Amino acid sequence: MTQTDFLKLVLPFKDKVYRLARRLLVSKEEAEDATQEILIKLWNNKEKIEEYNNVEAFSMTMTKNLCLDRLKSKQAQNLKIVHSNYQDHNVSLQKQMELNDSVDWVSKIMEALPEQQKIIVQLRDIEDYEFDEIAKVLEMNETAVRVALSRARKTIREKLTKKHSYGIN
């Protein structure tokens, strides 16, 4: 496999790998390192890469496993939490602050979810993966993926509603 063939194969889903790593590791720098490490692993195994049915799903599984390993390692204590996902300059400052606060709360709530639910929400709601693809990546039953996603969304919705209605009742 030539470098050009490899780039044609890998570049379309490189950003998805980064976004999954960013969701799991939170730190932008750690996510960049993880993405680079995944791409290097794919390049080093370029001879075997054509054996895989779905290289994108394989790389997402590699990303998930690498990120979970990093979180379990001692490096996890060095991660810094930085969120800058939302920027819109066309709204009032107050509205912008409210939106940023909501995004921060959703991120915090997602961080509190079990790892499996966190990954499923990331893949389904942010990366737009289909249920069968998520089931393959996570080696789960498709029905179990649906149930876990439903529970994760319910938890996010309940906690966010509780946060927004604080002091009203």
Phi and psi restraints in degrees (value plus and minus 20) as a CYANA .aco file:
   2 THR   PHI    -102.4   -62.4
   2 THR   PSI     147.7   187.7
   3 GLN   PHI     -83.1   -43.1
   3 GLN   PSI     -58.4   -18.4
   4 THR   PHI     -84.3   -44.3
   4 THR   PSI     -64.2   -24.2
   5 ASP   PHI     -81.5   -41.5
   5 ASP   PSI     -62.8   -22.8
   6 PHE   PHI     -81.1   -41.1
   6 PHE   PSI     -66.3   -26.3
   7 LEU   PHI     -83.4   -43.4
   7 LEU   PSI     -59.8   -19.8
   8 LYS   PHI     -82.6   -42.6
   8 LYS   PSI     -53.8   -13.8
   9 LEU   PHI     -97.8   -57.8
   9 LEU   PSI     -61.1   -21.1
  10 VAL   PHI    -111.3   -71.3
  10 VAL   PSI     -56.8   -16.8
  11 LEU   PHI     -77.8   -37.8
  11 LEU   PSI     -55.4   -15.4
  12 PRO   PHI     -81.0   -41.0
  12 PRO   PSI     -48.2    -8.2
  13 PHE   PHI    -134.9   -94.9
  13 PHE   PSI     -10.3    29.7
  14 LYS   PHI     -79.6   -39.6
  14 LYS   PSI     -61.3   -21.3
  15 ASP   PHI     -87.0   -47.0
  15 ASP   PSI     -53.4   -13.4
  16 LYS   PHI     -85.7   -45.7
  16 LYS   PSI     -59.9   -19.9
  17 VAL   PHI     -80.7   -40.7
  17 VAL   PSI     -65.0   -25.0
  18 TYR   PHI     -82.2   -42.2
  18 TYR   PSI     -65.2   -25.2
  19 ARG   PHI     -84.7   -44.7
  19 ARG   PSI     -57.8   -17.8
  20 LEU   PHI     -85.9   -45.9
  20 LEU   PSI     -64.2   -24.2
  21 ALA   PHI     -81.7   -41.7
  21 ALA   PSI     -60.0   -20.0
  22 ARG   PHI     -84.9   -44.9
  22 ARG   PSI     -60.4   -20.4
  23 ARG   PHI     -84.7   -44.7
  23 ARG   PSI     -59.7   -19.7
  24 LEU   PHI    -101.3   -61.3
  24 LEU   PSI     -59.4   -19.4
  25 LEU   PHI    -114.0   -74.0
  25 LEU   PSI     -36.4     3.6
  26 VAL   PHI      49.2    89.2
  26 VAL   PSI     -67.9   -27.9
  27 SER   PHI     -92.7   -52.7
  27 SER   PSI     111.9   151.9
  28 LYS   PHI     -81.5   -41.5
  28 LYS   PSI     -63.3   -23.3
  29 GLU   PHI     -85.9   -45.9
  29 GLU   PSI     -63.2   -23.2
  30 GLU   PHI     -83.0   -43.0
  30 GLU   PSI     -59.5   -19.5
  31 ALA   PHI     -85.4   -45.4
  31 ALA   PSI     -60.2   -20.2
  32 GLU   PHI     -83.1   -43.1
  32 GLU   PSI     -62.8   -22.8
  33 ASP   PHI     -82.6   -42.6
  33 ASP   PSI     -63.6   -23.6
  34 ALA   PHI     -83.7   -43.7
  34 ALA   PSI     -63.1   -23.1
  35 THR   PHI     -80.5   -40.5
  35 THR   PSI     -65.4   -25.4
  36 GLN   PHI     -82.4   -42.4
  36 GLN   PSI     -60.6   -20.6
  37 GLU   PHI     -83.9   -43.9
  37 GLU   PSI     -59.9   -19.9
  38 ILE   PHI     -83.5   -43.5
  38 ILE   PSI     -65.0   -25.0
  39 LEU   PHI     -83.2   -43.2
  39 LEU   PSI     -57.9   -17.9
  40 ILE   PHI     -85.9   -45.9
  40 ILE   PSI     -62.1   -22.1
  41 LYS   PHI     -82.4   -42.4
  41 LYS   PSI     -61.7   -21.7
  42 LEU   PHI     -83.2   -43.2
  42 LEU   PSI     -62.8   -22.8
  43 TRP   PHI     -84.0   -44.0
  43 TRP   PSI     -62.6   -22.6
  44 ASN   PHI     -85.8   -45.8
  44 ASN   PSI     -44.5    -4.5
  45 ASN   PHI    -129.3   -89.3
  45 ASN   PSI      11.2    51.2
  46 LYS   PHI     -82.9   -42.9
  46 LYS   PSI     -44.4    -4.4
  47 GLU   PHI     -89.1   -49.1
  47 GLU   PSI     -53.9   -13.9
  48 LYS   PHI    -109.6   -69.6
  48 LYS   PSI     -30.9     9.1
  49 ILE   PHI     -82.6   -42.6
  49 ILE   PSI     -50.2   -10.2
  50 GLU   PHI     -94.7   -54.7
  50 GLU   PSI     -32.6     7.4
  51 GLU   PHI     -93.8   -53.8
  51 GLU   PSI     -41.7    -1.7
  52 TYR   PHI    -100.9   -60.9
  52 TYR   PSI     118.3   158.3
  53 ASN   PHI     -86.3   -46.3
  53 ASN   PSI     -62.7   -22.7
  54 ASN   PHI    -155.3  -115.3
  54 ASN   PSI      80.2   120.2
  55 VAL   PHI     -85.0   -45.0
  55 VAL   PSI     -56.1   -16.1
  56 GLU   PHI     -82.9   -42.9
  56 GLU   PSI     -67.6   -27.6
  57 ALA   PHI     -83.0   -43.0
  57 ALA   PSI     -59.6   -19.6
  58 PHE   PHI     -82.5   -42.5
  58 PHE   PSI     -63.3   -23.3
  59 SER   PHI     -88.9   -48.9
  59 SER   PSI     -53.8   -13.8
  60 MET   PHI     -86.9   -46.9
  60 MET   PSI     -58.5   -18.5
  61 THR   PHI     -84.9   -44.9
  61 THR   PSI     -62.8   -22.8
  62 MET   PHI     -80.0   -40.0
  62 MET   PSI     -62.6   -22.6
  63 THR   PHI     -82.5   -42.5
  63 THR   PSI     -67.9   -27.9
  64 LYS   PHI     -76.5   -36.5
  64 LYS   PSI     -69.0   -29.0
  65 ASN   PHI     -84.7   -44.7
  65 ASN   PSI     -62.8   -22.8
  66 LEU   PHI     -82.6   -42.6
  66 LEU   PSI     -64.9   -24.9
  67 CYS   PHI     -85.1   -45.1
  67 CYS   PSI     -62.5   -22.5
  68 LEU   PHI     -84.8   -44.8
  68 LEU   PSI     -57.6   -17.6
  69 ASP   PHI     -83.1   -43.1
  69 ASP   PSI     -62.5   -22.5
  70 ARG   PHI     -84.8   -44.8
  70 ARG   PSI     -59.1   -19.1
  71 LEU   PHI     -85.9   -45.9
  71 LEU   PSI     -52.5   -12.5
  72 LYS   PHI     -96.3   -56.3
  72 LYS   PSI     -44.2    -4.2
  73 SER   PHI     -97.8   -57.8
  73 SER   PSI     156.7   196.7
  74 LYS   PHI     -90.4   -50.4
  74 LYS   PSI     -36.3     3.7
  75 GLN   PHI     -83.5   -43.5
  75 GLN   PSI     -42.8    -2.8
  76 ALA   PHI     -81.3   -41.3
  76 ALA   PSI     -47.6    -7.6
  77 GLN   PHI     -92.9   -52.9
  77 GLN   PSI     -36.5     3.5
  78 ASN   PHI    -114.6   -74.6
  78 ASN   PSI     -21.8    18.2
  79 LEU   PHI     -90.4   -50.4
  79 LEU   PSI     118.6   158.6
  80 LYS   PHI    -128.9   -88.9
  80 LYS   PSI     127.2   167.2
  81 ILE   PHI    -115.8   -75.8
  81 ILE   PSI      96.1   136.1
  82 VAL   PHI    -157.6  -117.6
  82 VAL   PSI     103.0   143.0
  83 HIS   PHI    -143.1  -103.1
  83 HIS   PSI     104.6   144.6
  84 SER   PHI    -164.2  -124.2
  84 SER   PSI      31.2    71.2
  85 ASN   PHI    -100.5   -60.5
  85 ASN   PSI     -45.1    -5.1
  86 TYR   PHI    -140.0  -100.0
  86 TYR   PSI     105.8   145.8
  87 GLN   PHI    -162.8  -122.8
  87 GLN   PSI     102.4   142.4
  88 ASP   PHI    -165.4  -125.4
  88 ASP   PSI      97.3   137.3
  89 HIS   PHI    -113.8   -73.8
  89 HIS   PSI     -18.1    21.9
  90 ASN   PHI    -117.8   -77.8
  90 ASN   PSI     -15.7    24.3
  91 VAL   PHI    -133.1   -93.1
  91 VAL   PSI     143.1   183.1
  92 SER   PHI     -84.9   -44.9
  92 SER   PSI     138.9   178.9
  93 LEU   PHI     -80.6   -40.6
  93 LEU   PSI     -61.4   -21.4
  94 GLN   PHI     -83.8   -43.8
  94 GLN   PSI     -66.4   -26.4
  95 LYS   PHI     -82.9   -42.9
  95 LYS   PSI     -60.1   -20.1
  96 GLN   PHI     -82.9   -42.9
  96 GLN   PSI     -62.0   -22.0
  97 MET   PHI     -84.6   -44.6
  97 MET   PSI     -59.9   -19.9
  98 GLU   PHI     -84.5   -44.5
  98 GLU   PSI     -63.2   -23.2
  99 LEU   PHI     -84.7   -44.7
  99 LEU   PSI     -63.4   -23.4
 100 ASN   PHI     -81.8   -41.8
 100 ASN   PSI     -59.7   -19.7
 101 ASP   PHI     -83.8   -43.8
 101 ASP   PSI     -62.5   -22.5
 102 SER   PHI     -84.1   -44.1
 102 SER   PSI     -63.5   -23.5
 103 VAL   PHI     -81.6   -41.6
 103 VAL   PSI     -62.5   -22.5
 104 ASP   PHI     -82.1   -42.1
 104 ASP   PSI     -61.7   -21.7
 105 TRP   PHI     -86.1   -46.1
 105 TRP   PSI     -61.8   -21.8
 106 VAL   PHI     -82.0   -42.0
 106 VAL   PSI     -61.8   -21.8
 107 SER   PHI     -82.4   -42.4
 107 SER   PSI     -63.8   -23.8
 108 LYS   PHI     -84.1   -44.1
 108 LYS   PSI     -62.0   -22.0
 109 ILE   PHI     -83.6   -43.6
 109 ILE   PSI     -62.1   -22.1
 110 MET   PHI     -83.8   -43.8
 110 MET   PSI     -56.4   -16.4
 111 GLU   PHI     -84.7   -44.7
 111 GLU   PSI     -47.4    -7.4
 112 ALA   PHI    -102.7   -62.7
 112 ALA   PSI     -32.3     7.7
 113 LEU   PHI     -88.6   -48.6
 113 LEU   PSI     135.4   175.4
 114 PRO   PHI     -79.2   -39.2
 114 PRO   PSI     129.8   169.8
 115 GLU   PHI     -71.2   -31.2
 115 GLU   PSI     -65.1   -25.1
 116 GLN   PHI     -82.2   -42.2
 116 GLN   PSI     -65.1   -25.1
 117 GLN   PHI     -85.0   -45.0
 117 GLN   PSI     -59.8   -19.8
 118 LYS   PHI     -79.8   -39.8
 118 LYS   PSI     -64.8   -24.8
 119 ILE   PHI     -86.7   -46.7
 119 ILE   PSI     -61.6   -21.6
 120 ILE   PHI     -84.1   -44.1
 120 ILE   PSI     -63.7   -23.7
 121 VAL   PHI     -81.8   -41.8
 121 VAL   PSI     -63.4   -23.4
 122 GLN   PHI     -79.9   -39.9
 122 GLN   PSI     -69.8   -29.8
 123 LEU   PHI     -88.3   -48.3
 123 LEU   PSI     -60.8   -20.8
 124 ARG   PHI    -101.1   -61.1
 124 ARG   PSI     -74.5   -34.5
 125 ASP   PHI    -104.1   -64.1
 125 ASP   PSI     -45.9    -5.9
 126 ILE   PHI    -123.7   -83.7
 126 ILE   PSI     -63.3   -23.3
 127 GLU   PHI    -111.6   -71.6
 127 GLU   PSI     -28.1    11.9
 128 ASP   PHI      40.0    80.0
 128 ASP   PSI      17.4    57.4
 129 TYR   PHI     -95.2   -55.2
 129 TYR   PSI     132.1   172.1
 130 GLU   PHI    -101.7   -61.7
 130 GLU   PSI     141.0   181.0
 131 PHE   PHI     -81.0   -41.0
 131 PHE   PSI     -59.5   -19.5
 132 ASP   PHI     -86.4   -46.4
 132 ASP   PSI     -55.0   -15.0
 133 GLU   PHI     -87.5   -47.5
 133 GLU   PSI     -62.8   -22.8
 134 ILE   PHI     -83.4   -43.4
 134 ILE   PSI     -61.7   -21.7
 135 ALA   PHI     -79.7   -39.7
 135 ALA   PSI     -59.5   -19.5
 136 LYS   PHI     -88.5   -48.5
 136 LYS   PSI     -65.2   -25.2
 137 VAL   PHI     -81.3   -41.3
 137 VAL   PSI     -63.6   -23.6
 138 LEU   PHI    -112.5   -72.5
 138 LEU   PSI     -21.0    19.0
 139 GLU   PHI      34.7    74.7
 139 GLU   PSI      32.2    72.2
 140 MET   PHI    -147.1  -107.1
 140 MET   PSI     147.1   187.1
 141 ASN   PHI     -94.3   -54.3
 141 ASN   PSI     122.1   162.1
 142 GLU   PHI     -79.5   -39.5
 142 GLU   PSI     -57.8   -17.8
 143 THR   PHI     -84.8   -44.8
 143 THR   PSI     -59.2   -19.2
 144 ALA   PHI     -84.4   -44.4
 144 ALA   PSI     -55.6   -15.6
 145 VAL   PHI     -83.8   -43.8
 145 VAL   PSI     -65.3   -25.3
 146 ARG   PHI     -80.9   -40.9
 146 ARG   PSI     -63.7   -23.7
 147 VAL   PHI     -84.4   -44.4
 147 VAL   PSI     -66.1   -26.1
 148 ALA   PHI     -82.9   -42.9
 148 ALA   PSI     -60.2   -20.2
 149 LEU   PHI     -84.1   -44.1
 149 LEU   PSI     -63.3   -23.3
 150 SER   PHI     -81.0   -41.0
 150 SER   PSI     -64.5   -24.5
 151 ARG   PHI     -85.1   -45.1
 151 ARG   PSI     -60.8   -20.8
 152 ALA   PHI     -84.3   -44.3
 152 ALA   PSI     -65.5   -25.5
 153 ARG   PHI     -82.6   -42.6
 153 ARG   PSI     -60.6   -20.6
 154 LYS   PHI     -82.5   -42.5
 154 LYS   PSI     -64.4   -24.4
 155 THR   PHI     -81.5   -41.5
 155 THR   PSI     -65.6   -25.6
 156 ILE   PHI     -81.7   -41.7
 156 ILE   PSI     -67.2   -27.2
 157 ARG   PHI     -80.5   -40.5
 157 ARG   PSI     -67.2   -27.2
 158 GLU   PHI     -83.8   -43.8
 158 GLU   PSI     -65.1   -25.1
 159 LYS   PHI     -88.4   -48.4
 159 LYS   PSI     -58.0   -18.0
 160 LEU   PHI     -89.5   -49.5
 160 LEU   PSI     -61.1   -21.1
 161 THR   PHI     -82.5   -42.5
 161 THR   PSI     -63.0   -23.0
 162 LYS   PHI     -81.7   -41.7
 162 LYS   PSI     -61.2   -21.2
 163 LYS   PHI     -86.5   -46.5
 163 LYS   PSI     -61.7   -21.7
 164 HIS   PHI     -93.6   -53.6
 164 HIS   PSI     -46.1    -6.1
 165 SER   PHI    -117.4   -77.4
 165 SER   PSI      -9.2    30.8
 166 TYR   PHI     -81.4   -41.4
 166 TYR   PSI     108.3   148.3
 167 GLY   PHI      64.6   104.6
 167 GLY   PSI     -26.5    13.5
 168 ILE   PHI    -104.1   -64.1
 168 ILE   PSI     -60.3   -20.3
